């Protein structure tokens, strides 16, 4: 493939600006390839994150032409048909420098939402026998492939409007644990995700589902949490 | 009552009042479309629903549902769109709800009395 790409990349912190770069087009080029080219050939001071390059680690998420995407699995040909790319740090997270954001809030909210598994059995006991067709197991299975990339969090308008909101990823994690028969933290977790900053704040706009690179549906997980929280409140268990 | 439980109850009440409003709005609109024949005039409305205990009760429930439903939504809008602290958000929303209830019930009462009830 011939030609060049006109690339604008965010440089600096919160008060930075976009800087223009010209990058040669390549066959099967990904957005991460473009960022790496800029860092290695044009400006070594560019900061960005990546690790696995194969869509497993969730560290290379950025805003690409205004949408949050995993850059290692996003082909330039899919998103830059006009030959222009605008690459910015993930939305809804504080910018550290250039394309790197501070993920502290994002992961702290996983803990706040009760995202830690609390086993009910000891290692002396036998394995829990759970049928793969069990309905609760299927709900859990639907959400466990999350790679923690933060794309849903960047896509969520409620996070933008309400910084305390736990966000789609943390709530999706909580829903997988609510449906895990081996977990013993159910009541405390439902309390953690109830209320103004929890699942009830979701407007079901489905930006998370639309952008999730793993095709998960956090909106459905949050809807499940809303039902569970409502039932718990009616039964006096909140 | 814990904050989580209170907020969950508000959420539930908003959904329950929404289902009441869905029925009430449908009855209200269908009645208007079916009943209005000679133009929408105050005289015709008073003649049709004024002084009627059943209509007064229906619109009383309608007003109560709206007065519960709307302020909970306003509370969410204020939380998301303004930097107001929670106390102010709750107080403004409650005042809005009380205002809706007073004005709505006053209108229902006047309509009932104008029809000779």
Interface residues (C-beta under 8 A of the other chain):
Chain A: X158 X161 X162 X191 X194 X195 X196 X198 X200 X201 X226 X229 X230 X232 X233 X234 X238
Chain B: X2 X3 X4 X5 X7 X8 X9 X11 X12 X76 X79 X80 X81
